[in-house]
Amino acid sequence: MTKGFRKIIRQKNAENSGFGNNASGRFINKDGLPNVTRTGVNVFNRLSWYHTMLNLSSFRFISYLVIAYVLINLVFAMIYYMIGVEHLTGIDKSDPVNEFIDVFFFSSQTFTTVGYGRIAPVGFMASLVATFEAFLGLLTFAIATGLFYGRFSRPRAYLRFSDIALIAPFQESAALMFRVAPYKNNALTDADVIVSAAIEVIENGVTKSNFYRLETQLSKINTLALNWTIVHKIDESSPFYGFSEDDFKTTDIELIVQIRAFDEVFSNTVVQRSSYVTGEIVYGARFVPMYYPDKDNLTTVLDLDKINEYQNETLPVSVGNK
């Protein structure tokens, strides 16, 4: 057992992490959602479809809407085709392909309630299906409109975390660092950060994860306009005190980060989470600056492409030891 492990065991385990000591795998995914799989309920009760659609990326959200729109119209086109094209006026009956194309576009016009009028249903069955499709179209577009509004109106932090955390020189010792920056033109104030560390330890022959609250040099800032480098100094009060480079590479570590700030536009508090695991912690490095004045010295340029850039630095064999 290494010196780092002996130090960890003597420290108090944080019991308010929300995760159990015997939980496995990554606790928080990079997108900030818990890495938890729920069983014992069916998929309809296990998933909130509203939250799922709101959390999708814009590309996937639009793609799902387009696919659903095409599939619904294909289903109704096949129903009309099975009823018989003779029950639809204005159909091009030159060949089956043209017939199906006309039926498909009639379905899309009915579903969207556009109704150009060239093709119209004749008879009870065709009229009944068209009536139901128009009703379904109204409900579907009402739901889609609500989802669009929910996605645009939902308060979000719009923060980008660095992909890596560093063990860097700091005040004649060392510190664990990562950084975060806003990537949209929203104004965030009163930002504060909470950082916890989940570290796998062996106690009485049992492997488990202990959780530790990490103190940061600056836990709150008034305005989050540029990048914020969050620093945890590795001293006697740190669970990483005495860790060597090999300890950081071989110990199962996860840093769980939560940033909370006030968005002035939404007049609401926004929260964003992320995490770093052992393979995402770089030992002996320092971040390079990512903002600088423009050529006229009239404004500050925040280069988000540099959020992960660092340069190598030399550290003691065991951080925190002089």
Rosetta silent file (secondary structure, phi, psi, omega in degrees, C-alpha in Angstrom):
SEQUENCE: MTKGFRKIIRQKNAENSGFGNNASGRFINKDGLPNVTRTGVNVFNRLSWYHTMLNLSSFRFISYLVIAYVLINLVFAMIYYMIGVEHLTGIDKSDPVNEFIDVFFFSSQTFTTVGYGRIAPVGFMASLVATFEAFLGLLTFAIATGLFYGRFSRPRAYLRFSDIALIAPFQESAALMFRVAPYKNNALTDADVIVSAAIEVIENGVTKSNFYRLETQLSKINTLALNWTIVHKIDESSPFYGFSEDDFKTTDIELIVQIRAFDEVFSNTVVQRSSYVTGEIVYGARFVPMYYPDKDNLTTVLDLDKINEYQNETLPVSVGNK
SCORE:     score description
SCORE:     0.000 S_00000001
   1 L     0.000  131.347 -175.089    0.000    0.000    0.000 S_00000001
   2 L   -78.803  167.504  177.886    1.488    3.356   -1.026 S_00000001
   3 H   -60.176  -37.879  178.717    1.974    6.398    1.139 S_00000001
   4 H   -59.506  -42.203 -179.709   -0.880    8.087   -0.695 S_00000001
   5 H   -65.479  -40.051  179.804   -3.289    5.294    0.259 S_00000001
   6 H   -62.481  -37.852  179.459   -2.299    5.491    3.951 S_00000001
   7 H   -67.812  -40.934 -178.745   -3.007    9.221    3.936 S_00000001
   8 H   -62.010  -44.916 -175.449   -6.391    8.753    2.286 S_00000001
   9 H   -61.641  -32.388 -178.832   -7.573    6.153    4.811 S_00000001
  10 H   -78.354  -13.714 -179.369   -6.911    8.530    7.736 S_00000001
  11 L   -85.377  156.122 -178.191   -9.022   11.260    6.173 S_00000001
  12 L   -74.757  130.974  178.825  -12.722   11.626    6.741 S_00000001
  13 L   -81.338  129.156  178.380  -14.885   10.157    4.009 S_00000001
  14 L   -74.435  124.884 -175.149  -17.547   12.564    2.695 S_00000001
  15 L   -99.909    1.465 -177.532  -20.929   10.892    3.079 S_00000001
  16 L  -106.516   26.100 -177.445  -23.038   13.417    1.159 S_00000001
  17 L   -73.290  -25.209 -175.661  -21.734   12.601   -2.319 S_00000001
  18 L    91.399   -4.896  178.302  -24.960   10.903   -3.406 S_00000001
  19 L  -120.099  148.101  176.920  -23.066    7.758   -4.443 S_00000001
  20 L   -82.803  159.274 -179.563  -22.416    4.616   -2.452 S_00000001
  21 L   -65.994  -23.817 -177.873  -18.952    3.299   -1.664 S_00000001
  22 L  -100.265   12.518  174.568  -19.600    0.142   -3.682 S_00000001
  23 L   -67.499  151.965 -174.985  -20.770    1.909   -6.837 S_00000001
  24 L  -124.808  162.211  178.903  -18.731    0.978   -9.888 S_00000001
  25 L    74.289 -169.350  177.821  -17.552    2.612  -13.074 S_00000001
  26 L   -71.096  137.143 -177.643  -17.599    6.304  -13.771 S_00000001
  27 L   -83.425  -44.874 -179.947  -19.964    8.186  -11.475 S_00000001
  28 E  -122.475  127.204  176.853  -20.623   11.260  -13.658 S_00000001
  29 L   -72.832  167.497 -178.850  -20.360   11.207  -17.447 S_00000001
  30 L   -62.331  -26.281  178.716  -18.639   14.014  -19.333 S_00000001
  31 L   -81.099    0.331  176.501  -22.051   15.462  -20.203 S_00000001
  32 L    92.607   -5.047 -179.733  -22.794   15.850  -16.493 S_00000001
  33 L   -89.122  146.192  179.096  -25.425   13.111  -16.228 S_00000001
  34 E   -63.149  140.857  178.561  -25.041   10.293  -13.665 S_00000001
  35 L   -87.916   72.636 -174.825  -23.671    7.024  -15.048 S_00000001
  36 L  -128.839  132.008  174.054  -26.522    4.951  -13.619 S_00000001
  37 L  -108.005  124.242 -177.554  -28.580    2.204  -15.273 S_00000001
  38 L  -100.433  135.820  177.117  -32.004    1.632  -13.724 S_00000001
  39 L  -126.815  171.546  178.088  -33.764   -1.731  -13.796 S_00000001
  40 L    95.604   -7.351  175.826  -36.991   -3.083  -12.360 S_00000001
  41 L  -132.872  156.344  179.519  -39.286   -0.801  -14.394 S_00000001
  42 L   -75.558  169.450 -172.763  -40.250   -0.849  -18.048 S_00000001
  43 H   -64.298  -29.340 -178.877  -38.763    1.598  -20.524 S_00000001
  44 H   -70.974  -31.697  176.922  -41.840    3.854  -20.491 S_00000001
  45 H   -88.585  -22.576 -176.239  -41.525    4.411  -16.741 S_00000001
  46 H   -79.364  -29.947 -175.302  -37.722    4.451  -16.724 S_00000001
  47 L  -112.761  139.397  168.555  -37.282    7.290  -19.207 S_00000001
  48 L   -93.735  107.758 -176.161  -38.718   10.775  -19.255 S_00000001
  49 H   -63.651  -33.046  178.691  -39.234   11.328  -22.956 S_00000001
  50 H   -63.296  -48.990  179.056  -39.531   15.077  -22.418 S_00000001
  51 H   -64.483  -37.186  179.455  -36.148   15.268  -20.674 S_00000001
  52 H   -61.460  -45.638 -178.762  -34.649   12.935  -23.270 S_00000001
  53 H   -68.713  -33.915  178.632  -35.747   15.144  -26.164 S_00000001
  54 H   -70.963  -30.616 -176.642  -34.555   18.296  -24.406 S_00000001
  55 H   -86.851   -7.562  178.418  -31.121   16.799  -23.722 S_00000001
  56 L   -67.125  151.666  171.885  -30.531   15.652  -27.303 S_00000001
  57 L   -65.739  158.787 -177.933  -28.061   17.531  -29.444 S_00000001
  58 H   -59.346  -40.808 -178.816  -29.630   19.875  -32.007 S_00000001
  59 H   -63.873  -46.552 -179.629  -28.617   17.619  -34.894 S_00000001
  60 H   -67.459  -37.815  179.439  -30.117   14.490  -33.344 S_00000001
  61 H   -61.410  -50.426  178.829  -33.271   16.342  -32.276 S_00000001
  62 H   -63.201  -40.357 -179.325  -33.936   17.649  -35.804 S_00000001
  63 H   -62.329  -43.265  179.042  -33.022   14.266  -37.310 S_00000001
  64 H   -63.378  -39.107  178.483  -35.514   12.436  -35.087 S_00000001
  65 H   -64.523  -43.460 -179.746  -38.269   14.898  -36.018 S_00000001
  66 H   -65.277  -43.808  179.528  -37.586   14.491  -39.739 S_00000001
  67 H   -62.778  -43.964  178.792  -37.431   10.690  -39.492 S_00000001
  68 H   -62.837  -40.227  179.438  -40.672   10.577  -37.487 S_00000001
  69 H   -62.347  -45.372 -179.106  -42.375   12.874  -40.005 S_00000001
  70 H   -66.730  -43.790 -178.495  -41.330   10.710  -42.962 S_00000001
  71 H   -64.068  -41.788  179.382  -42.262    7.428  -41.239 S_00000001
  72 H   -61.665  -43.428 -179.909  -45.720    8.679  -40.223 S_00000001
  73 H   -69.547  -32.244  175.487  -46.460    9.792  -43.753 S_00000001
  74 H   -65.571  -41.347  179.294  -45.182    6.492  -45.173 S_00000001
  75 H   -62.061  -48.022 -179.485  -47.528    4.584  -42.857 S_00000001
  76 H   -68.038  -33.695  176.904  -50.544    6.657  -43.868 S_00000001
  77 H   -62.609  -40.270  178.103  -49.536    6.487  -47.537 S_00000001
  78 H   -67.451  -35.340  177.184  -49.592    2.682  -47.331 S_00000001
  79 H   -64.672  -45.959  177.875  -53.006    2.795  -45.631 S_00000001
  80 H   -61.988  -38.876 -178.113  -54.413    4.981  -48.405 S_00000001
  81 H   -66.992  -37.621  178.359  -52.804    2.739  -51.002 S_00000001
  82 H   -70.320  -33.645  175.497  -54.363   -0.363  -49.422 S_00000001
  83 H   -63.613  -36.340  178.331  -57.791    1.322  -49.359 S_00000001
  84 L   122.320  128.801 -178.845  -57.367    1.963  -53.061 S_00000001
  85 H   -67.897  -17.197  177.317  -56.210    4.931  -55.094 S_00000001
  86 H   -67.195  -13.890  177.559  -59.638    5.034  -56.748 S_00000001
  87 H   -91.749    9.714  175.065  -60.858    6.549  -53.469 S_00000001
  88 E  -126.813  123.787 -179.682  -58.589    9.563  -53.996 S_00000001
  89 E   -81.488  150.793  175.466  -59.329   12.037  -56.769 S_00000001
  90 L    80.854   13.648  179.698  -56.560   13.580  -58.890 S_00000001
  91 L   -79.437  137.864  173.061  -54.114   10.672  -58.563 S_00000001
  92 L   -77.955  108.236 -174.408  -51.657   10.097  -61.412 S_00000001
  93 L  -100.566   26.248 -178.675  -52.471    6.503  -62.343 S_00000001
  94 L   -69.050  -33.563  176.129  -49.848    6.119  -65.066 S_00000001
  95 L  -160.197  162.205 -176.420  -47.860    3.603  -62.979 S_00000001
  96 H   -59.118  -33.131 -178.977  -47.728    2.304  -59.364 S_00000001
  97 H   -65.304  -47.091  178.390  -44.692    4.437  -58.472 S_00000001
  98 H   -62.821  -36.607  178.198  -46.439    7.671  -59.435 S_00000001
  99 H   -61.049  -48.234 -177.769  -49.545    6.512  -57.585 S_00000001
 100 H   -66.573  -37.188  178.012  -47.621    5.923  -54.364 S_00000001
 101 H   -62.071  -44.397  178.134  -45.749    9.236  -54.703 S_00000001
 102 H   -63.159  -40.376  179.384  -49.037   11.106  -55.068 S_00000001
 103 H   -64.847  -40.117  179.311  -50.508    9.232  -52.105 S_00000001
 104 H   -61.926  -46.890 -178.642  -47.442   10.064  -49.981 S_00000001
 105 H   -70.144  -30.394  172.480  -47.644   13.776  -50.753 S_00000001
 106 H   -63.526  -38.752  177.535  -51.402   13.751  -50.135 S_00000001
 107 H   -63.121  -44.607 -179.821  -50.626   12.263  -46.717 S_00000001
 108 H   -64.927  -36.246  177.890  -48.066   14.997  -45.950 S_00000001
 109 H   -68.807  -36.557  177.572  -50.547   17.700  -47.025 S_00000001
 110 H   -71.799  -42.080 -178.063  -53.234   16.168  -44.801 S_00000001
 111 H   -62.290  -38.334  179.934  -50.853   15.648  -41.857 S_00000001
 112 L   -89.567   -0.129 -178.162  -49.755   19.298  -41.957 S_00000001
 113 L    59.221   26.487  176.675  -53.363   20.439  -42.688 S_00000001
 114 L   -72.868  -54.018  175.390  -52.096   22.305  -45.766 S_00000001
 115 L    57.945   71.588 -178.898  -54.607   20.641  -48.114 S_00000001
 116 L   -64.069  -33.591  174.431  -53.745   22.019  -51.561 S_00000001
 117 L   106.152  -12.223  179.369  -56.893   20.473  -53.014 S_00000001
 118 L   -65.902  -38.668  178.723  -55.639   18.654  -56.123 S_00000001
 119 L  -112.438  133.919 -179.067  -56.126   15.303  -54.389 S_00000001
 120 E  -140.542  148.335  179.650  -59.158   14.702  -52.172 S_00000001
 121 E   -75.390  146.514  177.140  -60.605   11.629  -50.429 S_00000001
 122 L  -129.912  126.887 -179.828  -63.726    9.980  -51.805 S_00000001
 123 L   100.527  164.847 -172.972  -65.748    7.561  -49.742 S_00000001
 124 H   -67.556  -49.820 -173.646  -66.092    6.799  -46.049 S_00000001
 125 H   -64.219  -47.364  179.816  -62.834    4.915  -45.350 S_00000001
 126 H   -63.083  -40.528  179.381  -60.511    7.351  -47.117 S_00000001
 127 H   -67.066  -37.818  179.016  -62.259   10.319  -45.494 S_00000001
 128 H   -64.290  -45.048  178.986  -62.084    8.653  -42.057 S_00000001
 129 H   -63.932  -41.942  179.600  -58.317    8.026  -42.352 S_00000001
 130 H   -63.655  -38.161  178.381  -57.745   11.589  -43.605 S_00000001
 131 H   -64.110  -46.117  179.753  -59.724   12.978  -40.667 S_00000001
 132 H   -64.587  -39.326 -179.374  -57.720   10.951  -38.155 S_00000001
 133 H   -65.560  -41.012  178.821  -54.425   11.897  -39.823 S_00000001
 134 H   -63.243  -40.695  177.785  -55.265   15.612  -39.715 S_00000001
 135 H   -63.999  -43.411  178.378  -56.127   15.299  -36.014 S_00000001
 136 H   -63.810  -36.839  178.719  -52.880   13.403  -35.350 S_00000001
 137 H   -62.889  -41.392  178.174  -50.961   16.062  -37.266 S_00000001
 138 H   -61.651  -44.525  179.502  -52.328   18.839  -35.058 S_00000001
 139 H   -64.824  -42.846 -177.315  -51.332   16.956  -31.898 S_00000001
 140 H   -63.444  -44.582 -179.010  -47.896   16.082  -33.257 S_00000001
 141 H   -71.781  -28.047  174.061  -47.028   19.638  -34.256 S_00000001
 142 H   -65.876  -42.307  177.772  -48.301   20.934  -30.926 S_00000001
 143 H   -65.480  -44.113  179.619  -45.913   18.547  -29.158 S_00000001
 144 H   -62.091  -39.556  178.273  -43.045   19.453  -31.507 S_00000001
 145 H   -63.634  -41.115  177.494  -43.683   23.162  -30.913 S_00000001
 146 H   -62.696  -40.070  178.924  -43.584   22.593  -27.154 S_00000001
 147 H   -66.375  -41.363  177.431  -40.291   20.728  -27.459 S_00000001
 148 H   -61.104  -44.723  179.459  -38.799   23.515  -29.588 S_00000001
 149 H   -64.208  -41.876  179.045  -39.897   26.101  -27.041 S_00000001
 150 H   -62.153  -38.668 -179.360  -38.575   24.002  -24.178 S_00000001
 151 H   -69.357  -39.563 -177.773  -35.175   23.632  -25.833 S_00000001
 152 H   -78.479  -30.414 -174.383  -34.862   27.354  -26.592 S_00000001
 153 H   -95.602   -6.641 -177.511  -36.251   28.610  -23.295 S_00000001
 154 L   -72.924  127.836  176.930  -34.470   26.215  -20.926 S_00000001
 155 L   -64.955  130.541  177.513  -31.807   27.964  -18.829 S_00000001
 156 L  -138.014  151.516 -177.739  -28.375   26.506  -19.527 S_00000001
 157 L   -78.182  -31.088 -177.488  -24.904   27.459  -18.395 S_00000001
 158 L    53.991   54.853  178.763  -23.240   26.967  -21.810 S_00000001
 159 E  -109.623  144.695  174.982  -19.886   26.171  -20.218 S_00000001
 160 E  -114.842  121.794  177.270  -17.043   24.226  -21.804 S_00000001
 161 E   -89.466  149.466  170.756  -14.783   22.228  -19.515 S_00000001
 162 L   -64.064  145.628 -179.475  -11.236   21.327  -20.402 S_00000001
 163 L   -70.665  -17.479 -175.330  -10.993   17.692  -21.472 S_00000001
 164 L  -130.306  157.325  168.476   -8.142   17.146  -19.040 S_00000001
 165 E  -113.461  151.655 -175.098   -7.104   18.083  -15.515 S_00000001
 166 E  -119.983  149.845  164.540   -3.478   18.825  -14.673 S_00000001
 167 E  -103.030  106.296 -168.902   -1.120   18.304  -11.762 S_00000001
 168 E  -122.930  157.172  174.501    0.835   21.549  -12.048 S_00000001
 169 E   -61.666  141.514 -179.073    3.426   23.504  -10.011 S_00000001
 170 E  -160.722  118.821  175.635    1.754   25.890   -7.576 S_00000001
 171 L    48.324   57.597  178.058    3.186   28.021   -4.755 S_00000001
 172 L    61.401   12.625  175.646    6.392   25.973   -4.297 S_00000001
 173 E  -137.471 -130.595  179.698    4.320   22.809   -4.251 S_00000001
 174 E  -148.663  163.207  179.794    1.727   21.425   -6.644 S_00000001
 175 E  -149.507  153.532  172.254   -1.980   21.695   -7.363 S_00000001
 176 E   -91.376  129.516 -175.265   -4.681   19.916   -9.285 S_00000001
 177 E  -134.405  145.968  165.195   -6.120   22.209  -11.965 S_00000001
 178 E  -149.295  167.598 -178.231   -8.751   22.228  -14.667 S_00000001
 179 E  -138.520  160.709 -175.533  -10.502   25.075  -16.366 S_00000001
 180 E  -141.082  149.538 -179.030  -13.879   26.091  -17.678 S_00000001
 181 E  -149.169  144.140  173.571  -15.054   28.871  -19.974 S_00000001
 182 E   -74.381  140.195 -178.207  -18.394   30.185  -21.287 S_00000001
 183 L  -115.812    3.971  173.386  -18.762   29.656  -25.036 S_00000001
 184 L  -122.341  177.308 -174.858  -21.884   31.715  -25.751 S_00000001
 185 L   -90.561   29.638  175.162  -22.739   35.374  -25.221 S_00000001
 186 L   -83.895  152.859 -178.292  -24.722   34.762  -22.039 S_00000001
 187 L  -103.709  118.036 -179.607  -23.808   36.692  -18.881 S_00000001
 188 E  -113.318  130.953  178.884  -23.058   34.548  -15.810 S_00000001
 189 E  -128.076  166.059  177.703  -22.519   36.052  -12.378 S_00000001
 190 E    49.280   51.432 -178.926  -21.955   34.751   -8.835 S_00000001
 191 E   -84.539  133.265  174.781  -20.410   31.502  -10.094 S_00000001
 192 E  -131.976  157.463 -174.690  -19.322   28.951   -7.518 S_00000001
 193 E  -128.275  143.606  172.597  -17.753   25.519   -7.838 S_00000001
 194 E  -124.451  124.977 -179.031  -17.933   22.292   -5.845 S_00000001
 195 E  -122.910  128.916  175.712  -15.261   19.659   -6.478 S_00000001
 196 E  -124.624  154.092  177.792  -15.268   16.156   -5.023 S_00000001
 197 E  -121.549  126.862  171.872  -12.847   13.284   -5.508 S_00000001
 198 E  -101.462  118.076 -175.435  -13.851    9.634   -5.628 S_00000001
 199 E  -124.696  128.714 -179.631  -10.756    7.541   -4.879 S_00000001
 200 E   -79.311  125.926 -179.728  -10.637    3.766   -4.845 S_00000001
 201 E  -128.833  165.947  177.006   -9.042    2.417   -1.679 S_00000001
 202 E  -117.696  116.322  178.678   -8.559   -0.982   -0.086 S_00000001
 203 E  -125.528  121.664 -179.902   -9.753   -1.344    3.496 S_00000001
 204 L    56.099   37.717  178.449   -9.676   -4.695    5.290 S_00000001
 205 L    78.153    4.703 -178.647   -9.202   -6.436    1.966 S_00000001
 206 E  -110.532  128.183  177.665  -12.304   -4.787    0.457 S_00000001
 207 E   -88.040  127.450  178.947  -12.016   -2.432   -2.517 S_00000001
 208 E  -150.716  170.240  179.405  -14.359    0.541   -2.368 S_00000001
 209 E  -105.434  125.966  173.005  -14.584    4.180   -3.387 S_00000001
 210 E  -102.935  147.852 -176.907  -14.218    6.911   -0.793 S_00000001
 211 E  -113.858  137.955 -177.066  -15.390   10.454   -1.472 S_00000001
 212 E  -134.847  134.173  174.515  -13.539   13.606   -0.433 S_00000001
 213 E   -79.011  125.740 -178.608  -14.486   17.257   -0.733 S_00000001
 214 E   -97.918  123.699  175.844  -11.647   19.179   -2.388 S_00000001
 215 L   -76.435  138.470  179.997  -11.005   22.705   -1.201 S_00000001
 216 L  -112.078  150.819 -179.668  -10.294   25.169   -4.018 S_00000001
 217 L   -62.166  -35.201  178.792   -8.168   28.302   -3.914 S_00000001
 218 L  -137.419  105.952 -175.132  -11.071   30.332   -5.289 S_00000001
 219 L   -92.825  -10.440 -178.526  -14.478   28.757   -4.855 S_00000001
 220 E  -149.665  139.388  175.168  -16.569   31.707   -6.077 S_00000001
 221 E  -129.606  153.470 -176.202  -16.153   34.519   -8.604 S_00000001
 222 E   -73.295  -40.848 -177.026  -18.352   37.522   -9.275 S_00000001
 223 E  -136.637  130.276  177.359  -18.432   37.291  -13.080 S_00000001
 224 L  -104.413   83.388 -178.138  -17.655   34.346  -15.347 S_00000001
 225 L  -106.602  -35.242  177.639  -16.714   36.177  -18.533 S_00000001
 226 L  -109.525 -166.484  177.355  -13.333   34.619  -19.348 S_00000001
 227 L   -74.565  150.970  179.148  -11.911   31.195  -18.561 S_00000001
 228 E  -121.658  113.613  175.709  -11.780   30.118  -14.916 S_00000001
 229 E   -89.410  114.896 -177.130   -8.896   27.892  -13.829 S_00000001
 230 E   -92.721  126.349 -169.512  -10.038   25.988  -10.757 S_00000001
 231 E  -121.934  127.053  170.703   -7.153   25.120   -8.439 S_00000001
 232 E  -114.743  109.793 -179.002   -6.976   22.589   -5.606 S_00000001
 233 E   -72.355  133.760 -179.685   -3.680   22.940   -3.759 S_00000001
 234 L   -92.496   94.049  177.713   -2.141   19.614   -2.770 S_00000001
 235 L  -125.992 -162.734 -175.486   -1.073   20.153    0.816 S_00000001
 236 L   -61.879  -23.899 -179.701   -1.476   18.292    4.116 S_00000001
 237 L   -88.526   -2.758 -177.342   -5.267   18.708    3.980 S_00000001
 238 L   -91.614  142.384  175.459   -5.546   17.217    0.482 S_00000001
 239 L   -68.007  -13.972  179.952   -6.320   13.529   -0.112 S_00000001
 240 L   -95.628    7.130 -178.808   -3.635   13.609   -2.830 S_00000001
 241 L   -64.103  126.972 -179.214   -0.855   14.687   -0.465 S_00000001
 242 L    88.725   -1.172  178.206    2.179   12.474   -1.019 S_00000001
 243 L   -68.820  136.655  173.600    0.927   11.036   -4.309 S_00000001
 244 E   -95.855  174.364  177.537    3.628   10.267   -6.852 S_00000001
 245 H   -59.199  -39.481  179.379    3.215   10.303  -10.612 S_00000001
 246 H   -65.231  -35.364  177.852    2.726    6.537  -10.540 S_00000001
 247 H   -62.080  -43.201  179.892   -0.025    6.913   -7.922 S_00000001
 248 H   -66.967  -25.928 -178.525   -1.962    9.280  -10.171 S_00000001
 249 H   -88.185  -25.647 -174.383   -1.625    6.852  -13.073 S_00000001
 250 H  -107.061  -17.213  179.919   -2.519    3.630  -11.236 S_00000001
 251 L   -86.620  137.075  176.165   -5.115    4.754   -8.667 S_00000001
 252 L   -75.248  110.101 -177.194   -8.751    4.867   -9.737 S_00000001
 253 E  -126.014  140.635  170.158   -9.651    8.541   -9.314 S_00000001
 254 E  -136.801  125.422  174.597  -12.667   10.519  -10.449 S_00000001
 255 E   -95.416  123.399 -179.035  -13.050   14.247   -9.977 S_00000001
 256 E  -107.813  121.562 -171.632  -16.706   15.304   -9.853 S_00000001
 257 E  -118.801  135.463  173.450  -17.264   18.963  -10.666 S_00000001
 258 E  -133.878  125.557  177.349  -20.377   21.103  -10.308 S_00000001
 259 E  -116.667  131.441 -179.688  -20.532   24.765  -11.276 S_00000001
 260 E  -124.484  134.589 -178.900  -23.512   26.907  -10.392 S_00000001
 261 E  -147.342  167.839  179.328  -24.050   30.469  -11.620 S_00000001
 262 E  -104.639  124.842  177.983  -26.770   33.065  -12.089 S_00000001
 263 E   -94.884  119.531 -174.615  -27.890   33.814  -15.646 S_00000001
 264 L   -70.539  -31.377 -179.206  -29.050   37.407  -15.934 S_00000001
 265 L   -69.669  -49.410  179.170  -31.143   36.862  -19.080 S_00000001
 266 L   -78.815  -13.932 -175.258  -33.147   33.954  -17.687 S_00000001
 267 L    52.085   48.632 -175.205  -32.980   35.474  -14.171 S_00000001
 268 E  -150.297  159.402  176.725  -32.383   31.962  -12.929 S_00000001
 269 E   -85.497  133.002  178.879  -29.640   29.768  -11.503 S_00000001
 270 E  -116.046  149.144 -176.893  -27.961   27.415  -13.970 S_00000001
 271 E  -133.000  138.719  173.811  -25.911   24.334  -13.132 S_00000001
 272 E  -139.781  140.938 -176.648  -23.452   22.310  -15.183 S_00000001
 273 E  -123.879  158.598  172.779  -21.472   19.226  -14.187 S_00000001
 274 E  -159.620 -179.855  179.161  -18.559   17.260  -15.540 S_00000001
 275 E  -154.704  161.623  176.526  -15.944   14.791  -14.324 S_00000001
 276 E  -133.322  133.341  177.475  -12.369   13.647  -14.843 S_00000001
 277 E  -109.183  177.559 -171.975  -11.086   10.103  -14.397 S_00000001
 278 H   -51.150  -46.762 -177.679   -7.565    8.778  -13.981 S_00000001
 279 H   -68.235   -9.555 -178.973   -6.730    8.686  -17.688 S_00000001
 280 H  -105.711   12.035  177.700   -7.769   12.330  -18.047 S_00000001
 281 E  -108.744  119.126 -177.726   -5.364   13.665  -15.393 S_00000001
 282 E  -100.053  124.412 -177.711   -2.002   14.820  -16.786 S_00000001
 283 E   -91.528  131.250  175.580    0.899   14.850  -14.335 S_00000001
 284 L    76.667   60.975 -178.797    3.518   17.590  -14.643 S_00000001
 285 E  -154.873  164.100  178.700    1.919   20.198  -16.893 S_00000001
 286 E  -141.348  137.316  177.801    0.613   23.749  -16.889 S_00000001
 287 E   -66.600  144.049  173.369   -2.181   25.344  -18.920 S_00000001
 288 L   -90.191  152.346 -179.965   -1.173   27.991  -21.445 S_00000001
 289 L   -58.971  144.217 -179.400   -3.085   31.305  -21.445 S_00000001
 290 L  -121.582    7.192  172.019   -6.222   31.269  -23.590 S_00000001
 291 E  -135.351  152.069 -175.202   -7.160   34.957  -23.610 S_00000001
 292 E  -160.780  159.720  178.304   -5.249   38.008  -24.789 S_00000001
 293 E   -72.474  150.699  176.512   -5.911   41.606  -25.932 S_00000001
 294 L   -73.761  176.156 -172.776   -6.773   42.238  -29.560 S_00000001
 295 L   -65.315  -22.629  179.006   -4.349   44.099  -31.805 S_00000001
 296 L   -97.349    1.041 -177.814   -5.934   47.463  -30.968 S_00000001
 297 L    56.177   36.416  179.945   -6.083   46.801  -27.231 S_00000001
 298 L  -107.472  -17.245  179.888   -9.789   47.583  -27.301 S_00000001
 299 L  -152.269  169.407  179.829  -11.200   44.196  -26.316 S_00000001
 300 E  -107.058  133.557  179.794  -10.168   40.824  -24.930 S_00000001
 301 E  -100.143  122.926  175.758  -10.059   37.742  -27.141 S_00000001
 302 E  -104.146  107.965 -176.204  -11.018   34.429  -25.500 S_00000001
 303 L   -91.569   97.852 -177.149   -9.620   31.617  -27.663 S_00000001
 304 H   -69.762  -17.417  176.762  -11.698   28.537  -26.803 S_00000001
 305 H   -67.474  -16.300 -177.322   -9.536   26.388  -29.070 S_00000001
 306 H   -99.167    9.984 -174.246   -6.800   26.670  -26.441 S_00000001
 307 L   -63.702  -25.316 -179.637   -8.837   25.402  -23.500 S_00000001
 308 L  -104.189    0.720 -176.192   -6.943   22.062  -23.528 S_00000001
 309 L   -76.673  137.506  179.327   -3.487   23.369  -24.441 S_00000001
 310 E  -148.227  166.203  174.317   -0.725   22.897  -21.880 S_00000001
 311 E  -124.991  148.059 -176.724    3.041   22.755  -21.567 S_00000001
 312 E   -71.306  143.157  178.051    5.044   20.214  -19.620 S_00000001
 313 L  -135.117  153.941  178.782    6.455   21.188  -16.230 S_00000001
 314 L   -91.045  133.028  179.175    8.748   19.435  -13.755 S_00000001
 315 L  -123.275  161.276  172.977    7.294   18.383  -10.418 S_00000001
 316 L   -61.164  164.873 -179.441    8.724   16.702   -7.320 S_00000001
 317 L   -59.458  -43.456  175.643    8.602   12.915   -7.208 S_00000001
 318 E  -119.578  121.509 -177.788    5.700   13.110   -4.734 S_00000001
 319 L   -67.571  142.758  179.929    3.480   16.160   -4.921 S_00000001
 320 L    90.010  -14.151  178.032    3.053   18.035   -1.691 S_00000001
 321 L  -103.114  131.699  178.801    6.400   16.841   -0.299 S_00000001
 322 L   -98.610    0.000    0.000    9.326   19.229   -0.281 S_00000001
